Amino acid sequence: MTMQSRLLGKASGGTRRVVLFIAFLLLLCIGISHAQEGRRGRHRGQREGRDRGNYGDTVYATADDGTRLTWKVIPGAGPGPHPAVLVIHGGHFAATPVSPNTVRAARDAAAAGFNAFLVDYRLAGGEGLPGQKSNGQYPEQTNDLKQAVRTARAYSGGNGKVGAIGGSAGASHVVYLAATGSTGDDRVDAGVGFSGAYDLEGLLSSPRGAIRRKIENYVGSSNPEAVRKASPLTYVDANVSPLFLVASDNETMPPDQLPALVRKLQAVGAKNFKQIFRTNSHRHAFSNWPVVEDQVLDFLKQTLGAPGGAANPATSSSR
């Protein structure tokens, strides 16, 4: 072998070693990356699990058809007494959607010192709740939630005050609970509504067929009088409990719903409400929570009493 061949052989062997070393480093980096992604995936899954509300279900009441009505309880942080806050999901009156922001609202309320209750109630259409035998149509859902108000009011460590936060169909229920029932019993002491269906008669005449069908499914009828009876707007008067109302101008709920409710509140002389109508926004229901969280919690403290203290008188509203 010539000197040139030996030099080329050494160079070739050195090149192979360099290539193998680089390949080893690449494989090592890929392995590390996959391991980190796996850990991130597990952590993400754990977070998503928490966001879906992995809290134990407990029975708060039994419906008239025998359905066991449950909620998830997140105790308030810090010393009591803790005002109670029901967190009422949406879902077109017919479903329980997976909504991380709904659970976040309950967790944030608990962190602020409120006993938070993620409430289930009978559903209209579909499979309903486990064991549900009734159709879940009006007034079954609001009857269930009135039982939740009573149970939350008597919850251990509370101050006897109950508020509610709801989105979409849940916001419809919040206003109904604020306008009907007896003070100190099954009427909430304050309510927060995100993107609510308040004027069901107005929605019955909507050009959007899907919305009309959802209202008819909830009411069990397309008769205007039956729809009017189920509509929260029907019951609003000057004695309605304090309300904080939030909606967007470009969301899935028709934008006339909040203005219709505000007109009724003004017409009956109600003064204890606040409203935020967000322009150029697509946010619907609890997706608004991160934007107005601090204002909502301050409103609830003012109307239900600061955690660890006595309840304050209802506050007047800005319009």
Buried (B, 14 or more C-beta within 10 A) or exposed (E): EEEEEEEEEEEEEEEEEEEEEEEEEEEEEEEEEEEEEEEEEEEEEEEEEBBEBEBEEEEBBEBEBEBBBBBBBBBBEEEBBBBBBBBBBBBBBBBBBEBBBBBBBBBBBBBBBBBBBBBBBBBBBEEBBEEBEBBBBBEBBBBBBBBBBBBBBEBEEBBBBBBBBBBBBBBBBBBBBBBBBEEEEBBBBBBBBBBBBBBBBBBBEBEEEEBBEBBBBBBBBEEEEBBBBBBBBBBBEEEBBBBBBBBBEEBEBBBBBBBBBBEBBEEEEBEBBBBBBBEEBEBBBBBBBEBBBEBBBBBBBBBBBBBBBEBEEBBEBEE
